[in-house]
Amino acid sequence: MLIFMKQKYIFIFKDYTQMSDFTFYFQLGWNHIISLDAFDHLLFIAALTSLYHFKQWKKVIVLVTAFTIGHSLTLALSSMNIIRFNYQITEFLIPFTILLTAMFNIFQKEDLNKNIRFNYLLAVAFGLIHGLGFASSIRFMLASKQTITIPLFSFNIGIEAGQLSVVLFLLFTGLVLTDIIGMKQKWWKIVISLFSGVSAILMCIQRWPF
């Protein structure tokens, strides 16, 4: 009986520890997006979604999920020390992806249906780079963990939840400006893209690694 009770409490403690890890790393992922420290990632999300109207929210969710797939892959590989990349170069490449996305938005034709697959590939490719940046935030925390499955999973879920919250806010803001105030979708896209692009140029200059 005593052995049974002892094993029972061990299992309860393990479950509590796992739930505690999930909550901690979920909040860490959430705060990593919903924070001014993540201004570069927020700019990328804004530039990525500025092409779309609120009624196209399903396509935007798929687009953001494609970005998540990309950064989840390199986040996991980097956290497990399977791949390593120079931190300074990574920090430079993140605003560079923002700049490329902003330029692509401005020069892209209005017919999104022909470019949607390319947009998805772009989101995955640039997500790979952003994942290296995310990894630098939690790698030292994972070093002491026996297993990183739950921390990585919950951190990614937190990031995804934060991203979706930002996306819904941007889509709703765009809806108000275009459908209620009367701003053309084209100008909403240009304003967001120009702001993101100029900010990215300044970041690239500040983070120049060479």
C-alpha positions in Angstrom: 0.0 0.0 0.0 2.8 2.4 0.9 4.7 1.6 -2.3 1.5 2.2 -4.3 0.8 5.5 -2.6 4.4 6.6 -3.2 4.2 5.7 -6.9 0.9 7.6 -7.1 2.4 10.8 -5.7 5.4 10.5 -8.0 3.1 10.3 -11.0 1.1 13.3 -9.7 4.3 15.3 -9.2 5.5 14.5 -12.7 2.1 15.6 -14.2 2.3 18.8 -12.2 5.8 19.5 -13.4 4.9 18.9 -17.0 1.9 21.2 -16.7 4.0 23.8 -14.9 6.6 23.6 -17.8 3.8 23.9 -20.4 2.4 27.0 -18.7 5.8 28.6 -18.2 7.0 28.0 -21.8 3.6 28.9 -23.3 3.8 32.3 -21.5 7.4 32.7 -22.6 6.4 32.1 -26.2 3.4 34.5 -25.8 5.5 37.2 -24.2 8.1 36.8 -26.9 5.5 38.0 -29.5 3.3 40.3 -27.4 6.2 42.5 -26.5 8.2 45.5 -27.8 11.2 43.3 -27.6 9.6 41.3 -30.5 9.1 44.5 -32.6 10.9 42.9 -35.6 8.7 39.8 -35.5 5.6 42.0 -35.2 6.7 44.0 -38.2 7.2 40.8 -40.2 3.7 39.6 -39.3 2.2 43.0 -40.2 3.9 43.1 -43.6 3.0 39.5 -44.3 -0.7 40.0 -43.6 -1.2 43.5 -45.0 -2.1 42.2 -48.4 -5.3 40.6 -47.2 -8.8 41.8 -46.2 -10.6 40.5 -43.1 -12.9 38.3 -45.3 -9.8 36.4 -46.3 -8.9 35.5 -42.7 -8.7 31.7 -43.6 -5.9 32.3 -46.1 -4.1 34.5 -43.5 -4.4 31.8 -40.9 -2.8 29.3 -43.3 -0.1 31.9 -44.2 0.8 32.4 -40.5 0.7 28.7 -39.9 3.2 28.3 -42.8 5.4 30.8 -41.0 5.0 28.8 -37.8 6.0 25.6 -39.5 9.2 27.2 -40.7 10.3 28.7 -37.4 9.2 25.7 -35.4 11.6 23.5 -37.5 14.7 25.6 -37.0 13.7 26.4 -33.4 13.7 22.7 -32.6 16.9 21.9 -34.6 18.8 24.8 -33.1 17.6 24.1 -29.6 18.8 20.5 -29.9 22.2 21.8 -31.2 21.6 20.0 -34.5 22.2 23.2 -36.4 23.9 26.4 -35.2 24.1 29.8 -36.8 25.9 32.9 -36.0 23.7 35.0 -33.7 24.7 38.4 -35.2 24.0 37.2 -38.8 20.6 35.8 -37.6 19.7 39.1 -36.0 20.6 40.9 -39.3 18.7 38.5 -41.5 15.4 38.9 -39.5 14.9 42.6 -40.5 16.2 41.8 -43.9 13.3 39.3 -44.4 11.0 42.1 -43.3 12.5 44.4 -45.9 12.1 41.8 -48.7 8.5 41.1 -47.7 7.6 44.9 -47.7 9.2 45.3 -51.1 7.4 42.2 -52.4 4.1 43.7 -51.1 4.6 47.0 -52.8 5.6 45.6 -56.2 3.2 42.6 -56.2 0.3 42.6 -58.6 -3.2 42.9 -57.2 -4.2 39.3 -58.1 -3.4 37.5 -54.9 -4.8 34.1 -56.1 -1.9 33.7 -58.5 0.7 34.5 -55.9 -0.8 32.8 -52.8 1.4 29.7 -53.2 4.5 31.8 -53.5 3.4 33.7 -50.4 3.2 30.5 -48.5 6.6 29.4 -49.6 7.9 32.8 -48.6 6.4 32.5 -45.2 8.0 29.1 -44.6 11.4 30.2 -45.9 11.5 33.3 -43.8 10.1 31.4 -40.8 13.2 29.2 -40.9 15.3 32.3 -40.3 13.0 33.7 -37.5 13.2 30.3 -35.8 16.9 30.7 -35.3 16.2 34.0 -33.5 13.5 32.4 -31.3 16.0 29.6 -30.4 18.5 32.1 -28.9 15.8 33.1 -26.4 15.3 29.7 -24.8 18.3 27.6 -25.7 20.0 28.3 -22.3 16.8 27.4 -20.5 16.5 24.1 -22.2 20.1 23.1 -21.5 19.2 21.8 -18.0 16.1 19.9 -19.2 16.1 16.1 -19.5 13.5 16.4 -22.3 12.7 19.4 -24.3 9.6 18.1 -26.0 7.1 19.8 -23.8 9.0 23.1 -23.5 9.5 23.3 -27.3 5.9 22.4 -27.9 4.4 24.9 -25.4 6.8 27.6 -26.5 5.7 27.2 -30.1 2.0 27.2 -29.1 2.6 30.4 -27.1 4.2 32.0 -30.2 1.4 30.8 -32.4 -1.3 32.2 -30.0 0.5 35.5 -29.9 0.9 35.7 -33.7 -2.8 34.9 -34.3 -3.8 37.6 -31.7 -1.7 40.1 -33.6 -3.1 39.0 -37.0 -6.7 39.3 -35.9 -6.0 42.7 -34.5 -4.4 43.8 -37.7 -7.2 42.3 -39.8 -9.9 44.0 -37.7 -8.0 47.4 -37.9 -7.8 47.0 -41.7 -11.5 46.2 -41.8 -12.4 49.4 -39.9 -10.2 51.5 -42.1 -11.3 50.1 -45.4 -15.0 49.2 -44.9 -16.0 51.9 -42.4 -13.7 54.8 -42.9 -13.3 54.2 -46.6 -9.6 53.7 -47.1 -8.6 51.6 -50.1 -7.1 48.3 -49.3 -4.2 49.2 -51.6 -3.2 52.2 -49.4 -3.5 50.1 -46.2 -1.0 47.7 -47.7 1.3 50.4 -48.8 1.3 52.2 -45.5 2.0 49.0 -43.5 4.7 47.9 -46.0 6.4 51.3 -46.1 6.5 51.6 -42.3 7.8 48.0 -42.0 10.3 48.5 -44.8 11.8 51.7 -43.4 11.9 50.2 -39.9 13.6 47.1 -41.3 16.3 49.3 -43.1 17.1 51.0 -39.8 17.4 47.6 -38.0 19.6 46.3 -40.8 22.0 49.2 -40.4 22.0 48.8 -36.6 22.6 45.0 -36.8 25.1 45.0 -39.6 27.3 42.0 -38.7 30.2 42.5 -41.1 
